[in-house]
Amino acid sequence: MECFDINEGDFSGCGPLAWAARNGHEGVVKILLGRGEINPDKPDYDGRTPLSHATRNGHEGVVKILLGRKEVNPDKADIFGQTPLLHAAGNGHEGVVKILLGWEEVNPDKPDTWGLTPLSYTAERGREEVVKMLLGREEVSPDRLDSGGRTPLSHAAWNGHEGVVKILLGREEVNPDKPGIFSQTPLSFAAQNGHEGVAKILLGREEVNPDKLDTSGRTPLWHAAQSGYERAIALLQSHKAVSSPYGSSSKERRLL
């Protein structure tokens, strides 16, 4: 007579199935799913299911096996509001993203606790192909602000992902000069981190104001100067950014 619980988790709440899924052991996953008492959608203490673990690590075979079980919710979020799709997208697992997007239950624009969508995470990490896949879905908003006041374009600009910036700017819905919660624009984020290539791309758009002030009265030039990025400063000045990093009027300077 058996005296153990096959669903019992360890210190993190992960059971045998979750660990097998996490490490991509398809044969073990099949064996465990053959047990009648197994719960194929059991969350750990962070709310992550075996499917979440498999998608996070890009194990396509395991993902397909788990999705073959009707008890498995393909869009189940963990305690941070992060879905299997968000995990797969953020980590650049194109094959898994494609599988999940094939399920009607999966919301491709579902935000997590911080308002970040799969597209936001993907843009932040420079996953160009996944960005294209997500933008292929009409439900996905390419210019959506997260709780921190950043759009996918702002995330890509902050991290210097030129390819993603170009892809996003190819969408009419994307405002290349959209201010966030503190009125920092994508150009401001790029300048702050010295991403000259991204700044050059953004400055090529007539909608982008190189002298736009944030809520602290600081321009992109101020951010580049404060961080010591000489090439970014020279680029901004060549695009008619004011010589003062604080804006052009005494009223603007008093905002500091």
C-alpha positions as a printed Julia matrix, in Angstrom:
256×3 Matrix{Float64}:
  0.0    0.0     0.0
  1.4    3.39   -1.03
  1.96   5.9     1.77
  3.18   8.94   -0.15
  1.54  11.84   -1.93
  2.76  12.13   -5.53
  1.7   15.79   -5.55
  3.69  16.69   -2.43
  5.98  19.66   -2.98
  9.4   20.55   -1.6
 10.37  23.72    0.28
  9.29  25.81   -2.73
  6.07  23.9    -3.25
  7.36  22.23   -6.42
  6.29  18.63   -6.77
  7.86  15.86   -8.89
  5.87  16.89  -11.99
  6.92  20.53  -11.69
 10.59  19.58  -11.43
 10.37  17.18  -14.37
  8.65  19.88  -16.45
 11.16  22.51  -15.36
 14.06  20.37  -16.54
 12.45  19.14  -19.76
 12.21  15.44  -18.89
  9.43  14.42  -21.25
  9.52  10.72  -20.4
  9.17  11.39  -16.68
  6.35  13.87  -17.31
  4.45  11.2   -19.26
  4.96   8.64  -16.51
  3.74  10.99  -13.81
  0.73  12.09  -15.85
 -0.19   8.42  -16.11
 -0.94   8.37  -12.42
 -4.61   8.99  -11.67
 -3.95  11.0    -8.54
 -1.56  13.48  -10.2
 -2.6   17.12  -10.41
 -1.14  18.4   -13.71
 -1.9   22.03  -12.87
 -0.75  22.16   -9.23
  0.88  25.52   -8.4
  3.95  25.93   -6.2
  4.18  28.58   -3.48
  4.75  31.28   -6.13
  1.68  30.13   -8.01
  3.71  28.62  -10.86
  2.35  25.46  -12.41
  4.29  22.72  -14.2
  3.33  24.47  -17.45
  4.78  27.76  -16.21
  8.07  26.06  -15.38
  8.21  24.34  -18.76
  7.46  27.53  -20.69
  9.98  29.53  -18.69
 12.74  27.17  -19.77
 11.58  26.64  -23.34
 10.73  22.94  -23.21
  8.39  22.65  -26.18
  7.83  18.9   -25.89
  6.78  19.14  -22.26
  4.54  22.12  -23.03
  2.68  20.12  -25.68
  2.26  17.15  -23.34
  0.87  19.27  -20.51
 -1.48  21.17  -22.81
 -2.92  17.81  -23.81
 -4.51  17.6   -20.38
 -7.87  19.35  -20.0
 -7.12  20.24  -16.36
 -4.22  22.47  -17.43
 -5.04  26.16  -17.77
 -2.77  27.6   -20.51
 -3.25  31.16  -19.23
 -2.96  30.61  -15.48
 -1.08  33.45  -13.79
  1.22  33.05  -10.79
  1.15  35.28   -7.69
  2.96  37.97   -9.66
  0.33  37.93  -12.39
  2.77  36.32  -14.83
  1.35  33.8   -17.3
  3.07  30.95  -19.13
  3.11  33.13  -22.27
  4.82  35.98  -20.44
  7.52  33.6   -19.16
  8.11  32.15  -22.61
  8.1   35.53  -24.35
 10.39  37.23  -21.88
 12.94  34.46  -22.24
 12.79  34.44  -26.03
 11.4   30.93  -26.49
  9.87  31.37  -29.93
  8.59  27.82  -30.32
  6.76  27.88  -27.0
  5.29  31.31  -27.75
  3.93  30.0   -31.03
  2.33  27.02  -29.28
  0.66  29.16  -26.63
 -0.6   31.75  -29.1
 -2.46  28.92  -30.79
 -4.75  28.58  -27.77
 -7.88  30.76  -27.66
 -7.75  30.89  -23.85
 -4.41  32.66  -23.92
 -4.56  36.46  -23.65
 -1.46  37.74  -25.52
 -1.69  41.18  -23.87
 -2.32  40.15  -20.26
 -0.4   42.39  -17.82
  1.29  41.19  -14.66
  1.17  42.84  -11.22
  3.37  45.69  -12.47
  1.35  46.25  -15.63
  4.01  44.66  -17.83
  2.69  42.64  -20.77
  4.47  39.87  -22.7
  5.38  42.52  -25.3
  6.88  44.79  -22.63
  9.14  42.03  -21.3
 10.08  40.95  -24.79
 10.96  44.49  -25.85
 12.93  45.03  -22.65
 15.08  41.98  -23.39
 15.51  42.6   -27.11
 13.74  39.46  -28.38
 13.07  40.68  -31.9
 11.39  37.6   -33.36
  9.04  37.24  -30.4
  8.2   40.95  -30.64
  7.13  40.36  -34.25
  5.02  37.35  -33.24
  3.2   39.27  -30.53
  2.62  42.28  -32.76
  0.97  39.91  -35.2
 -1.93  39.6   -32.79
 -4.55  42.35  -32.98
 -5.25  42.08  -29.23
 -1.75  43.31  -28.44
 -1.4   47.04  -27.77
  2.06  48.14  -28.95
  1.93  51.44  -27.06
  0.53  50.37  -23.7
  1.88  52.0   -20.54
  2.81  49.79  -17.59
  2.44  50.79  -13.93
  5.85  52.46  -14.06
  4.77  54.65  -16.96
  6.83  52.94  -19.67
  5.74  51.66  -23.05
  7.36  48.73  -24.86
  9.28  51.34  -26.89
 10.56  52.96  -23.7
 11.77  49.59  -22.42
 13.57  48.87  -25.67
 15.11  52.36  -25.73
 16.25  52.11  -22.08
 18.12  48.89  -22.86
 19.5   49.94  -26.23
 17.73  47.37  -28.41
 17.88  49.09  -31.79
 16.2   46.27  -33.71
 13.18  46.23  -31.42
 12.96  50.02  -31.54
 12.79  49.9   -35.34
 10.11  47.2   -35.27
  7.93  49.12  -32.82
  8.33  52.38  -34.72
  6.96  50.57  -37.74
  3.56  50.52  -36.07
  1.3   53.54  -36.54
 -0.11  53.17  -33.02
  3.28  53.74  -31.43
  3.95  57.3   -30.32
  7.74  57.76  -30.54
  7.62  60.67  -28.09
  5.1   59.29  -25.58
  5.84  60.47  -22.03
  5.6   58.11  -19.09
  4.57  58.63  -15.49
  7.37  61.15  -14.89
  7.09  62.46  -18.45
 10.32  60.81  -19.56
 10.19  59.92  -23.24
 11.88  57.03  -25.07
 14.57  59.5   -26.2
 15.17  60.54  -22.62
 15.61  56.9   -21.57
 18.02  56.23  -24.43
 20.04  59.36  -23.63
 20.19  58.5   -19.94
 21.91  55.19  -20.74
 24.05  56.5   -23.59
 22.39  54.42  -26.31
 23.47  56.57  -29.23
 22.09  54.23  -31.89
 18.61  54.25  -30.4
 18.73  58.01  -29.9
 19.68  58.47  -33.55
 16.73  56.35  -34.67
 14.3   58.3   -32.49
 15.67  61.66  -33.57
 14.91  60.63  -37.13
 11.22  60.94  -36.33
  9.75  64.42  -36.69
  7.36  63.8   -33.77
 10.27  63.5   -31.35
 11.11  66.67  -29.45
 14.82  66.6   -28.42
 14.17  69.32  -25.81
 11.13  67.79  -24.14
 11.04  68.35  -20.37
 10.11  65.67  -17.86
  8.3   66.43  -14.59
 11.61  67.45  -13.0
 12.26  69.95  -15.77
 15.03  67.83  -17.27
 15.67  67.3   -20.97
 17.21  64.3   -22.73
 20.41  66.35  -22.9
 20.37  66.74  -19.11
 20.12  62.98  -18.66
 22.98  62.34  -21.08
 25.1   65.01  -19.37
 24.36  63.72  -15.89
 25.44  60.22  -16.93
 28.54  61.5   -18.76
 27.73  60.23  -22.26
 29.65  62.6   -24.52
 28.62  61.04  -27.84
 24.95  61.18  -26.89
 25.36  64.83  -25.89
 26.97  65.66  -29.23
 24.19  63.85  -31.08
 21.46  65.73  -29.22
 23.14  69.07  -29.79
 23.44  68.32  -33.5
 19.66  67.89  -33.6
 19.04  71.39  -32.26
 18.77  70.36  -28.62
 19.32  73.48  -26.52
 22.82  74.15  -25.23
 21.53  74.16  -21.65
 20.54  70.69  -20.4
 17.68  72.24  -18.4
 15.48  73.64  -21.14
 15.37  76.99  -22.86
 13.58  79.35  -20.48
 14.17  80.69  -16.99
 10.77  79.31  -16.02
 11.86  75.81  -17.08
 15.14  76.12  -15.17
 13.3   77.0   -11.96
 11.65  73.55  -12.11
 14.93  71.92  -11.02
